[in-house]
């Protein structure tokens, strides 16, 4: 699950890309410098977004804390589903006799 930092930065970057390339697309009278700053700004924002996304799981605190409960949750789901299936079979078995 991405952190709220990653979600926010990717929302901001996608919004800014759409704004730069769809809203400000007057290319018929744009100069080379104007087009260049758009591309440089887009590449910079993309780099910032990747660095924020990459920095979150690198920290061992987040990595260990976020993934340590997954086997426990899977075991819980397995045992609950198995007990429900047994109870269902017992109820059906007593009704059929």
C-alpha positions in Angstrom: 0.0 0.0 0.0 1.6 3.3 -1.0 2.0 5.9 1.8 0.0 9.1 1.8 3.2 10.9 0.8 3.5 8.8 -2.4 -0.1 9.1 -3.2 -0.1 12.9 -2.9 3.1 13.4 -4.9 1.9 11.2 -7.8 -1.5 13.0 -7.8 0.3 16.3 -7.9 2.7 15.2 -10.7 -0.1 13.7 -12.9 -2.2 16.8 -12.4 0.8 19.1 -13.3 1.6 17.0 -16.4 -2.0 17.3 -17.6 -2.0 21.0 -16.9 1.4 21.6 -18.7 0.7 19.4 -21.8 -3.0 19.7 -22.3 -3.9 23.1 -20.9 -0.8 25.0 -22.0 -0.4 23.5 -25.4 0.0 26.6 -27.6 2.8 25.1 -29.7 2.1 27.1 -32.8 3.6 30.3 -31.3 5.7 28.8 -28.5 9.4 29.4 -28.5 12.0 26.7 -28.0 12.8 28.1 -24.5 9.1 27.8 -23.4 9.0 24.2 -24.6 12.3 23.4 -22.9 11.2 24.7 -19.5 8.0 22.5 -19.7 10.1 19.4 -20.4 12.7 20.2 -17.7 10.0 20.9 -15.1 8.2 17.6 -16.0 11.4 15.6 -15.7 12.2 17.3 -12.4 8.7 16.5 -11.0 9.0 12.9 -12.2 12.3 12.6 -10.4 10.9 14.0 -7.2 7.9 11.6 -7.4 10.2 8.6 -7.9 12.5 9.7 -5.1 9.5 10.1 -2.7 8.1 6.7 -3.7 11.5 5.0 -3.4 12.4 6.6 -0.1 9.4 5.3 1.8 10.0 1.5 1.6 13.8 1.9 1.9 13.3 2.9 5.6 13.3 -0.4 7.5 10.9 0.9 10.0 8.1 1.1 7.4 9.1 -2.1 5.6 9.1 -4.3 8.7 6.1 -2.7 10.3 3.9 -2.8 7.2 4.7 -6.4 6.1 5.0 -8.2 9.5 1.3 -8.7 9.9 0.6 -10.2 6.4 1.2 -13.9 7.4 -1.0 -13.5 10.5 -3.8 -12.0 8.4 -3.6 -14.9 5.9 -3.6 -17.5 8.7 -6.6 -15.8 10.3 -8.5 -15.8 7.0 -7.6 -19.5 6.3 -8.8 -20.7 9.8 -12.0 -18.7 9.7 -12.9 -19.9 6.2 -12.1 -23.5 7.2 -14.2 -23.3 10.4 -17.1 -21.8 8.5 -16.9 -24.5 5.9 -17.0 -27.2 8.6 -19.9 -25.6 10.3 -21.8 -25.3 7.0 -21.1 -29.0 6.3 -22.4 -30.0 9.8 -25.6 -28.0 9.4 -26.2 -29.5 5.9 -25.4 -33.0 7.2 -27.9 -32.8 10.0 -30.7 -31.4 7.8 -30.3 -34.1 5.2 -30.6 -37.0 7.6 
